[in-house]
Amino acid sequence: MAEIIPYEPEQVMLLREIEISPFFTSPFLQTKIAMTIYCNEKAFAVDNNISLLLFLQQNNFTSQKGIAAAVNNRIALQTSWENHTLKEGDKILIIQATKGG
């Protein structure tokens, strides 16, 4: 990782806050614009109100054939991915069918 050398002490604090927190908050909005979800046990910072389909598209899962998704140990039908809104802390499991013999 490249080292960032800030010029002013205020920048150091700002960089540390962003580095530590996966959330960005605005004193004007007072709302979280990101949340943490887990996919195959890896943490992802994503926008609030993201659908399962959009998350899968952004992470190139939908380009794979024969995938299935479960959210919090419940199978999510592919026809419902677009309308399934993810929530803070959701745990997604993606599996892919394979050929074998």
TIPAMAR-98460 format. One record per residue: x, y, z of N, C-alpha, C in turn; residue in one letter. Coordinates in Angstrom, 2 decimals. Layout:
REC, nX, nY, nZ, caX, caY, caZ, cX, cY, cZ, rest
REC, X, Y, Z, X, Y, Z, X, Y, Z, A
...
! end
This chain:
REC, nX, nY, nZ, caX, caY, caZ, cX, cY, cZ, rest
REC, 0.85, -1.17, 0.00, 0.00, 0.00, 0.00, 0.90, 1.24, 0.00, M
REC, 0.57, 2.22, -0.81, 1.34, 3.46, -0.87, 1.09, 4.29, 0.37, A
REC, 2.16, 4.96, 0.83, 2.03, 5.82, 2.00, 1.58, 7.20, 1.58, E
REC, 0.58, 7.74, 2.25, 0.08, 9.08, 1.96, 0.63, 10.01, 3.03, I
REC, 1.31, 11.06, 2.62, 1.86, 12.02, 3.56, 1.05, 13.31, 3.44, I
REC, 0.14, 13.55, 4.40, -0.68, 14.76, 4.34, 0.13, 16.00, 4.73, P
REC, -0.38, 17.16, 4.32, 0.30, 18.42, 4.58, -0.17, 19.10, 5.85, Y
REC, -1.38, 18.84, 6.27, -1.93, 19.51, 7.44, -2.47, 18.48, 8.42, E
REC, -2.42, 18.77, 9.73, -2.92, 17.82, 10.74, -4.38, 17.44, 10.54, P
REC, -5.21, 18.37, 10.05, -6.63, 18.06, 9.83, -6.78, 16.94, 8.80, E
REC, -5.91, 16.91, 7.82, -5.98, 15.87, 6.79, -5.64, 14.51, 7.37, Q
REC, -4.71, 14.47, 8.32, -4.35, 13.21, 8.96, -5.57, 12.61, 9.64, V
REC, -6.30, 13.42, 10.40, -7.48, 12.94, 11.10, -8.53, 12.46, 10.11, M
REC, -8.76, 13.20, 9.05, -9.75, 12.81, 8.05, -9.37, 11.49, 7.40, L
REC, -8.12, 11.32, 7.04, -7.68, 10.07, 6.43, -7.85, 8.89, 7.38, L
REC, -7.54, 9.10, 8.66, -7.70, 8.02, 9.63, -9.16, 7.64, 9.81, R
REC, -10.06, 8.61, 9.83, -11.49, 8.32, 9.99, -12.00, 7.51, 8.81, E
REC, -11.60, 7.86, 7.62, -12.06, 7.15, 6.42, -11.47, 5.75, 6.40, I
REC, -10.22, 5.62, 6.78, -9.55, 4.33, 6.75, -10.16, 3.36, 7.75, E
REC, -10.54, 3.85, 8.92, -11.07, 2.99, 9.97, -12.54, 2.64, 9.73, I
REC, -13.32, 3.58, 9.27, -14.75, 3.38, 9.17, -15.18, 3.08, 7.74, S
REC, -16.01, 2.04, 7.54, -16.54, 1.77, 6.20, -17.72, 2.68, 5.86, P
REC, -18.07, 3.58, 6.79, -19.21, 4.45, 6.59, -18.75, 5.87, 6.35, F
REC, -19.48, 6.58, 5.56, -19.26, 8.02, 5.38, -20.51, 8.70, 5.90, F
REC, -20.35, 9.57, 6.85, -21.51, 10.28, 7.37, -21.34, 11.76, 7.09, T
REC, -22.44, 12.42, 6.92, -22.43, 13.85, 6.68, -23.11, 14.54, 7.84, S
REC, -22.50, 15.59, 8.41, -23.17, 16.28, 9.50, -24.46, 16.97, 9.03, P
REC, -24.57, 17.20, 7.73, -25.76, 17.85, 7.20, -26.90, 16.85, 7.00, F
REC, -26.56, 15.67, 6.53, -27.59, 14.67, 6.26, -27.89, 13.79, 7.48, L
REC, -26.86, 13.56, 8.30, -26.99, 12.68, 9.46, -27.54, 11.31, 9.08, Q
REC, -27.16, 10.83, 7.92, -27.56, 9.49, 7.50, -26.35, 8.75, 6.98, T
REC, -26.38, 7.45, 7.11, -25.33, 6.61, 6.58, -25.55, 6.45, 5.09, K
REC, -24.50, 6.63, 4.31, -24.66, 6.39, 2.88, -23.97, 5.11, 2.47, I
REC, -23.50, 4.36, 3.46, -22.92, 3.06, 3.16, -23.22, 2.12, 4.32, A
REC, -23.24, 0.84, 4.00, -23.46, -0.15, 5.04, -22.55, -1.33, 4.74, M
REC, -22.38, -2.20, 5.70, -21.53, -3.37, 5.51, -22.41, -4.60, 5.37, T
REC, -22.12, -5.36, 4.32, -22.74, -6.67, 4.14, -21.61, -7.66, 3.93, I
REC, -21.94, -8.93, 3.98, -20.92, -9.97, 3.84, -21.33, -10.90, 2.70, Y
REC, -20.38, -11.19, 1.85, -20.64, -12.12, 0.74, -19.53, -13.16, 0.77, C
REC, -19.93, -14.42, 0.91, -18.98, -15.53, 1.03, -17.92, -15.20, 2.08, N
REC, -18.39, -14.66, 3.21, -17.59, -14.35, 4.39, -16.60, -13.20, 4.19, E
REC, -16.77, -12.40, 3.15, -15.93, -11.23, 2.92, -16.80, -9.98, 3.08, K
REC, -16.29, -8.97, 3.79, -17.05, -7.74, 4.05, -17.02, -6.83, 2.83, A
REC, -18.16, -6.20, 2.54, -18.29, -5.24, 1.45, -19.00, -4.00, 1.99, F
REC, -18.47, -2.82, 1.68, -19.17, -1.57, 1.98, -19.99, -1.23, 0.75, A
REC, -21.31, -1.11, 0.92, -22.20, -0.85, -0.22, -23.15, 0.29, 0.12, V
REC, -23.76, 0.86, -0.90, -24.75, 1.91, -0.70, -25.98, 1.36, -0.02, D
REC, -26.63, 2.19, 0.78, -27.93, 1.82, 1.34, -28.90, 1.57, 0.21, N
REC, -29.88, 0.75, 0.46, -30.96, 0.45, -0.50, -30.47, -0.21, -1.78, N
REC, -29.35, -0.91, -1.74, -28.88, -1.62, -2.91, -29.63, -2.95, -3.01, I
REC, -29.98, -3.31, -4.23, -30.67, -4.58, -4.42, -29.64, -5.70, -4.53, S
REC, -30.10, -6.91, -4.29, -29.24, -8.07, -4.43, -28.72, -8.16, -5.87, L
REC, -29.59, -7.91, -6.84, -29.18, -7.97, -8.24, -28.07, -6.96, -8.55, L
REC, -28.22, -5.73, -8.09, -27.21, -4.71, -8.36, -25.89, -5.07, -7.68, L
REC, -25.95, -5.56, -6.46, -24.72, -5.99, -5.79, -24.03, -7.09, -6.59, F
REC, -24.79, -8.07, -7.03, -24.21, -9.18, -7.80, -23.63, -8.68, -9.12, L
REC, -24.32, -7.75, -9.78, -23.81, -7.20, -11.04, -22.52, -6.41, -10.81, Q
REC, -22.49, -5.58, -9.77, -21.31, -4.77, -9.50, -20.09, -5.61, -9.16, Q
REC, -20.31, -6.81, -8.68, -19.20, -7.69, -8.31, -19.02, -8.86, -9.27, N
REC, -19.58, -8.72, -10.46, -19.40, -9.65, -11.59, -19.86, -11.08, -11.31, N
REC, -20.80, -11.26, -10.41, -21.34, -12.59, -10.19, -22.33, -12.98, -11.27, F
REC, -23.06, -12.01, -11.81, -24.11, -12.35, -12.78, -23.54, -12.75, -14.13, T
REC, -22.25, -12.50, -14.36, -21.64, -12.91, -15.63, -21.33, -14.41, -15.61, S
REC, -21.45, -15.04, -14.46, -21.19, -16.46, -14.33, -22.47, -17.25, -14.52, Q
REC, -22.35, -18.39, -15.15, -23.51, -19.25, -15.37, -23.76, -20.14, -14.16, K
REC, -25.01, -20.44, -13.92, -25.38, -21.41, -12.89, -25.12, -20.99, -11.47, G
REC, -25.34, -19.71, -11.14, -25.12, -19.30, -9.76, -26.45, -19.25, -9.00, I
REC, -26.34, -19.43, -7.71, -27.49, -19.31, -6.81, -27.05, -18.44, -5.64, A
REC, -28.01, -17.76, -5.05, -27.70, -16.87, -3.92, -28.63, -17.16, -2.75, A
REC, -28.06, -17.09, -1.57, -28.84, -17.17, -0.34, -28.49, -15.95, 0.50, A
REC, -29.50, -15.35, 1.10, -29.30, -14.20, 1.99, -29.75, -14.62, 3.38, V
REC, -28.83, -14.55, 4.33, -29.12, -14.95, 5.72, -29.70, -16.36, 5.78, N
REC, -29.06, -17.27, 5.06, -29.42, -18.69, 5.03, -30.77, -18.99, 4.39, N
REC, -31.29, -18.07, 3.59, -32.54, -18.31, 2.87, -32.27, -18.14, 1.37, R
REC, -32.65, -19.13, 0.60, -32.45, -19.07, -0.85, -33.21, -17.87, -1.41, I
REC, -32.54, -17.10, -2.25, -33.18, -15.97, -2.94, -33.40, -16.39, -4.39, A
REC, -34.64, -16.51, -4.79, -34.93, -16.88, -6.17, -34.40, -15.82, -7.11, L
REC, -33.87, -16.26, -8.23, -33.28, -15.31, -9.19, -34.30, -14.28, -9.66, Q
REC, -35.55, -14.65, -9.72, -36.59, -13.71, -10.15, -36.84, -12.62, -9.11, T
REC, -36.38, -12.81, -7.88, -36.60, -11.81, -6.82, -35.37, -10.94, -6.55, S
REC, -34.25, -11.21, -7.20, -33.02, -10.47, -6.92, -33.18, -8.97, -7.10, W
REC, -33.90, -8.56, -8.12, -34.05, -7.12, -8.40, -34.82, -6.41, -7.28, E
REC, -35.78, -7.08, -6.67, -36.61, -6.46, -5.65, -36.15, -6.76, -4.22, N
REC, -35.10, -7.54, -4.08, -34.59, -7.88, -2.75, -33.60, -6.81, -2.31, H
REC, -34.01, -5.93, -1.38, -33.15, -4.87, -0.87, -32.31, -5.42, 0.27, T
REC, -31.00, -5.23, 0.17, -30.09, -5.71, 1.20, -30.12, -4.78, 2.40, L
REC, -29.84, -5.35, 3.56, -29.85, -4.59, 4.81, -28.49, -4.72, 5.49, K
REC, -28.21, -3.78, 6.39, -26.96, -3.79, 7.16, -26.72, -5.17, 7.77, E
REC, -25.52, -5.70, 7.55, -25.13, -6.96, 8.16, -25.61, -8.22, 7.45, G
REC, -26.34, -8.07, 6.33, -26.80, -9.26, 5.61, -25.61, -10.13, 5.23, D
REC, -25.85, -11.44, 5.27, -24.83, -12.41, 4.88, -25.30, -13.14, 3.63, K
REC, -24.57, -12.93, 2.55, -24.91, -13.52, 1.26, -23.97, -14.69, 0.99, I
REC, -24.53, -15.77, 0.51, -23.73, -16.91, 0.09, -24.00, -17.14, -1.39, L
REC, -22.95, -17.13, -2.19, -23.05, -17.37, -3.64, -22.44, -18.72, -3.92, I
REC, -23.19, -19.58, -4.59, -22.65, -20.86, -5.01, -22.82, -21.00, -6.51, I
REC, -21.96, -21.79, -7.11, -22.02, -22.00, -8.54, -22.03, -23.49, -8.84, Q
REC, -22.97, -23.88, -9.68, -23.03, -25.28, -10.10, -21.84, -25.58, -10.98, A
REC, -21.31, -26.78, -10.84, -20.18, -27.19, -11.67, -20.49, -28.51, -12.34, T
REC, -19.83, -28.72, -13.46, -19.97, -29.99, -14.17, -19.00, -30.98, -13.54, K
REC, -19.37, -32.20, -13.55, -18.48, -33.20, -12.97, -18.88, -34.59, -13.41, G
REC, -18.10, -35.48, -13.02, -18.42, -36.85, -13.39, -17.67, -37.84, -12.56, G
! end
